[in-house]
């Protein structure tokens, strides 16, 4: 997700960036987040009841070794215990 950071940097420091090459970017560019993501209560509900329950299963296709999914699930569950985790995920949306 570094493409968003690179695009933001290039936009703010045009005099320092001659070219920008993005390889397989996972970014929508400099777009503004939709209201349901930028509204904390709504995005918190979406994260808790929609995104989070589906996240591990949706990401299973990204694994070369399917046996790693259970380890990832355990790590993800542990991350949920930390205060601010939802805000971090919301910021990546």
N, CA, C and O of each residue as an XYZ file, in Angstrom:
372
protein
N       0.817     -1.197      0.000
C       0.000      0.000      0.000
C       0.860      1.260      0.000
O       0.384      2.349      0.323
N       2.124      1.100     -0.364
C       3.017      2.242     -0.414
C       2.704      3.210     -1.535
O       3.187      4.342     -1.535
N       1.894      2.773     -2.496
C       1.588      3.666     -3.614
C       0.838      4.910     -3.142
O       1.050      5.995     -3.683
N      -0.016      4.773     -2.166
C      -0.745      5.932     -1.646
C       0.228      6.928     -1.021
O       0.105      8.137     -1.215
N       1.199      6.403     -0.265
C       2.205      7.266      0.349
C       3.032      7.954     -0.737
O       3.280      9.157     -0.665
N       3.457      7.186     -1.746
C       4.264      7.750     -2.834
C       3.490      8.813     -3.607
O       4.043      9.861     -3.941
N       2.219      8.552     -3.893
C       1.397      9.530     -4.619
C       1.234     10.803     -3.802
O       1.316     11.907     -4.342
N       1.005     10.653     -2.517
C       0.832     11.807     -1.640
C       2.120     12.630     -1.577
O       2.084     13.858     -1.661
N       3.251     11.946     -1.429
C       4.539     12.630     -1.388
C       4.785     13.384     -2.703
O       5.146     14.561     -2.696
N       4.587     12.697     -3.814
C       4.818     13.317     -5.124
C       3.897     14.524     -5.330
O       4.295     15.515     -5.942
N       2.686     14.437     -4.825
C       1.747     15.539     -4.969
C       2.181     16.758     -4.144
O       2.050     17.898     -4.591
N       2.690     16.509     -2.958
C       3.085     17.612     -2.070
C       4.489     18.159     -2.347
O       4.784     19.302     -1.998
N       5.346     17.363     -2.965
C       6.730     17.779     -3.217
C       7.068     17.612     -4.699
O       7.995     16.890     -5.064
N       6.303     18.290     -5.531
C       6.461     18.185     -6.986
C       7.872     18.559     -7.442
O       8.370     18.031     -8.436
N       8.509     19.468     -6.712
C       9.853     19.894     -7.083
C      10.914     18.839     -6.784
O      12.034     18.937     -7.287
N      10.590     17.847     -5.986
C      11.550     16.800     -5.619
C      11.336     15.492     -6.376
O      12.171     14.590     -6.313
N      10.216     15.392     -7.091
C       9.897     14.144     -7.791
C       9.831     14.407     -9.294
O       8.986     15.166     -9.769
N      10.737     13.767    -10.030
C      10.732     13.915    -11.484
C       9.797     12.902    -12.120
O       9.032     13.229    -13.027
N       9.868     11.650    -11.628
C       9.029     10.573    -12.152
C       8.579      9.696    -11.000
O       9.218      9.622     -9.951
N       7.479      9.048    -11.228
C       6.962      8.118    -10.225
C       6.507      6.862    -10.959
O       5.644      6.920    -11.835
N       7.088      5.744    -10.595
C       6.721      4.469    -11.214
C       6.055      3.607    -10.155
O       6.645      3.314     -9.115
N       4.836      3.208    -10.425
C       4.093      2.355     -9.500
C       3.974      0.968    -10.121
O       3.484      0.819    -11.241
N       4.423     -0.035     -9.393
C       4.364     -1.408     -9.874
C       3.360     -2.163     -9.018
O       3.560     -2.346     -7.817
N       2.275     -2.600     -9.653
C       1.218     -3.333     -8.961
C       0.670     -2.565     -7.757
O       0.612     -3.112     -6.656
N       0.270     -1.311     -7.950
C      -0.200     -0.516     -6.815
C      -1.552     -0.999     -6.287
O      -2.414     -1.458     -7.037
N      -1.697     -0.879     -4.993
C      -2.970     -1.192     -4.347
C      -3.555      0.115     -3.837
O      -3.812      0.269     -2.643
N      -3.759      1.034     -4.734
C      -4.228      2.355     -4.343
C      -5.264      2.850     -5.344
O      -5.237      2.510     -6.526
N      -6.150      3.643     -4.838
C      -7.132      4.278     -5.712
C      -6.705      5.698     -6.044
O      -7.477      6.468     -6.617
N      -5.487      6.040     -5.686
C      -4.993      7.377     -5.975
C      -5.317      8.341     -4.857
O      -5.404      7.954     -3.691
N      -5.491      9.567     -5.210
C      -5.690     10.627     -4.225
C      -7.176     10.859     -3.943
O      -7.579     11.975     -3.614
N      -7.965      9.836     -4.068
C      -9.407      9.997     -3.882
C      -9.755     10.174     -2.411
O      -8.990      9.797     -1.524
N     -10.901     10.743     -2.179
C     -11.395     10.961     -0.821
C     -12.185      9.728     -0.387
O     -12.920      9.137     -1.179
N     -12.025      9.354      0.864
C     -12.740      8.190      1.391
C     -14.248      8.444      1.354
O     -14.692      9.559      1.626
N     -15.038      7.419      1.019
C     -16.496      7.566      1.041
C     -16.988      7.880      2.459
O     -16.300      7.599      3.440
N     -18.158      8.449      2.549
C     -18.702      8.880      3.841
C     -18.784      7.742      4.846
O     -18.565      7.963      6.037
N     -19.096      6.522      4.394
C     -19.266      5.421      5.324
C     -17.937      4.928      5.886
O     -17.923      4.173      6.858
N     -16.828      5.340      5.292
C     -15.524      5.020      5.850
C     -15.012      6.180      6.696
O     -14.369      5.956      7.722
N     -15.284      7.398      6.286
C     -14.797      8.554      7.040
C     -15.686      8.922      8.227
O     -15.347      9.831      8.984
N     -16.796      8.247      8.401
C     -17.655      8.466      9.565
C     -17.322      7.387     10.597
O     -17.671      6.222     10.405
N     -16.647      7.767     11.699
C     -16.136      6.769     12.636
C     -17.148      5.726     13.121
O     -16.825      4.538     13.119
N     -18.330      6.111     13.527
C     -19.295      5.142     14.046
C     -19.718      4.151     12.963
O     -19.789      2.947     13.210
N     -19.997      4.659     11.774
C     -20.419      3.793     10.675
C     -19.287      2.854     10.268
O     -19.510      1.656     10.092
N     -18.071      3.389     10.116
C     -16.956      2.531      9.713
C     -16.612      1.525     10.801
O     -16.178      0.413     10.498
N     -16.797      1.897     12.057
C     -16.565      0.957     13.157
C     -17.555     -0.210     13.075
O     -17.174     -1.366     13.258
N     -18.804      0.094     12.804
C     -19.806     -0.963     12.651
C     -19.513     -1.839     11.440
O     -19.627     -3.062     11.515
N     -19.135     -1.220     10.323
C     -18.774     -1.987      9.125
C     -17.585     -2.904      9.399
O     -17.579     -4.068      8.996
N     -16.580     -2.365     10.088
C     -15.409     -3.165     10.407
C     -15.786     -4.355     11.292
O     -15.383     -5.488     11.029
N     -16.544     -4.090     12.318
C     -16.883     -5.123     13.304
C     -17.787     -6.205     12.739
O     -17.570     -7.391     12.987
N     -18.797     -5.804     11.984
C     -19.818     -6.775     11.576
C     -19.761     -7.199     10.108
O     -20.419     -8.164      9.718
N     -18.979     -6.487      9.290
C     -18.901     -6.862      7.884
C     -17.471     -7.248      7.481
O     -17.211     -8.394      7.115
N     -16.539     -6.269      7.555
C     -15.198     -6.525      7.047
C     -14.461     -7.590      7.868
O     -13.954     -8.563      7.310
N     -14.404     -7.409      9.170
C     -13.609     -8.294     10.022
C     -14.045     -9.757      9.926
O     -13.180    -10.623      9.797
N     -15.330    -10.074      9.982
C     -15.713    -11.489      9.900
C     -15.330    -12.139      8.569
O     -15.170    -13.358      8.511
N     -15.181    -11.363      7.515
C     -14.883    -11.918      6.197
C     -13.409    -11.820      5.815
O     -12.985    -12.441      4.841
N     -12.626    -11.054      6.565
C     -11.259    -10.732      6.166
C     -10.385    -11.957      5.973
O      -9.725    -12.086      4.942
N     -10.367    -12.845      6.930
C      -9.466    -13.997      6.843
C      -9.843    -14.883      5.661
O      -8.971    -15.304      4.900
N     -11.125    -15.166      5.501
C     -11.555    -16.030      4.399
C     -11.236    -15.395      3.038
O     -10.818    -16.090      2.112
N     -11.433    -14.085      2.920
C     -11.155    -13.419      1.650
C      -9.658    -13.435      1.344
O      -9.264    -13.484      0.179
N      -8.833    -13.394      2.374
C      -7.394    -13.359      2.170
C      -6.794    -14.750      1.988
O      -5.613    -14.868      1.664
N      -7.572    -15.787      2.188
C      -7.068    -17.149      2.023
C      -6.518    -17.367      0.610
O      -5.548    -18.104      0.436
N      -7.115    -16.744     -0.384
C      -6.676    -16.910     -1.765
C      -5.287    -16.329     -2.016
O      -4.657    -16.648     -3.024
N      -4.806    -15.482     -1.110
C      -3.505    -14.855     -1.278
C      -2.363    -15.746     -0.789
O      -1.193    -15.421     -0.995
N      -2.687    -16.847     -0.155
C      -1.654    -17.694      0.427
C      -1.236    -18.809     -0.525
O      -2.070    -19.499     -1.112
N       0.073    -18.963     -0.661
C       0.610    -20.060     -1.443
C       0.430    -21.365     -0.680
O       0.133    -22.407     -1.264
N       0.613    -21.289      0.627
C       0.497    -22.457      1.490
C      -0.777    -22.317      2.330
O      -0.784    -21.577      3.313
N      -1.843    -23.012      1.960
C      -3.107    -22.869      2.693
C      -3.010    -23.189      4.184
O      -3.843    -22.725      4.962
N      -2.017    -23.967      4.596
C      -1.906    -24.285      6.021
C      -1.519    -23.059      6.846
O      -1.680    -23.067      8.067
N      -1.013    -22.005      6.203
C      -0.642    -20.788      6.917
C      -1.860    -19.971      7.338
O      -1.734    -19.047      8.141
N      -3.025    -20.296      6.812
C      -4.232    -19.528      7.105
C      -4.573    -19.582      8.590
O      -4.933    -18.558      9.170
N      -4.471    -20.741      9.212
C      -4.826    -20.843     10.633
C      -3.879    -20.000     11.485
O      -4.302    -19.397     12.472
N      -2.606    -19.958     11.109
C      -1.652    -19.120     11.846
C      -2.005    -17.643     11.668
O      -1.971    -16.867     12.623
N      -2.342    -17.265     10.434
C      -2.734    -15.883     10.166
C      -3.995    -15.517     10.964
O      -4.083    -14.428     11.532
N      -4.948    -16.420     10.999
C      -6.188    -16.171     11.744
C      -5.874    -15.897     13.215
O      -6.434    -14.973     13.805
N      -4.992    -16.684     13.805
C      -4.623    -16.502     15.207
C      -3.942    -15.155     15.430
O      -4.230    -14.464     16.407
N      -3.038    -14.784     14.524
C      -2.353    -13.492     14.637
C      -3.360    -12.363     14.512
O      -3.303    -11.391     15.265
N      -4.279    -12.486     13.566
C      -5.288    -11.458     13.348
C      -6.190    -11.307     14.565
O      -6.536    -10.191     14.951
N      -6.566    -12.416     15.163
C      -7.401    -12.361     16.372
C      -6.655    -11.653     17.498
O      -7.253    -10.884     18.251
N      -5.359    -11.906     17.614
C      -4.562    -11.255     18.648
C      -4.498     -9.750     18.421
O      -4.567     -8.976     19.377
N      -4.366     -9.326     17.159
C      -4.304     -7.897     16.845
C      -5.583     -7.177     17.250
O      -5.546     -6.005     17.625
N      -6.690     -7.860     17.176
C      -7.987     -7.249     17.506
C      -8.048     -6.796     18.963
O      -8.887     -5.965     19.308
N      -7.193     -7.314     19.810
C      -7.208     -6.990     21.240
C      -6.609     -5.616     21.523
O      -6.841     -5.055     22.594
N      -5.850     -5.070     20.590
C      -5.146     -3.819     20.836
C      -6.019     -2.608     20.531
O      -6.653     -2.516     19.480
N      -6.029     -1.679     21.490
C      -6.774     -0.438     21.310
C      -6.195      0.312     20.103
O      -4.977      0.438     19.981
N      -7.036      0.794     19.239
C      -6.611      1.548     18.077
C      -6.507      0.717     16.806
O      -6.288      1.267     15.726
N      -6.661     -0.610     16.920
C      -6.532     -1.461     15.741
C      -7.589     -1.122     14.685
O      -7.288     -1.062     13.493
N      -8.806     -0.904     15.128
C      -9.867     -0.561     14.163
C      -9.555      0.753     13.454
O      -9.799      0.883     12.254
N      -9.022      1.722     14.183
C      -8.678      3.003     13.561
C      -7.572      2.824     12.537
O      -7.569      3.488     11.500
N      -6.641      1.939     12.818
C      -5.558      1.664     11.873
C      -6.116      1.068     10.599
O      -5.750      1.489      9.502
N      -6.999      0.092     10.731
C      -7.601     -0.524      9.558
C      -8.433      0.497      8.788
O      -8.394      0.536      7.558
N      -9.179      1.317      9.511
C      -9.994      2.349      8.860
C      -9.103      3.283      8.046
O      -9.480      3.687      6.947
N      -7.936      3.628      8.563
C      -7.058      4.549      7.839
C      -6.532      3.923      6.553
O      -6.238      4.641      5.598
N      -6.409      2.596      6.512
C      -5.962      1.956      5.270
C      -7.084      1.885      4.249
O      -6.821      1.797      3.050
N      -8.322      1.922      4.702
C      -9.441      1.936      3.758
C      -9.409      3.205      2.949
O     -10.270      3.413      2.094
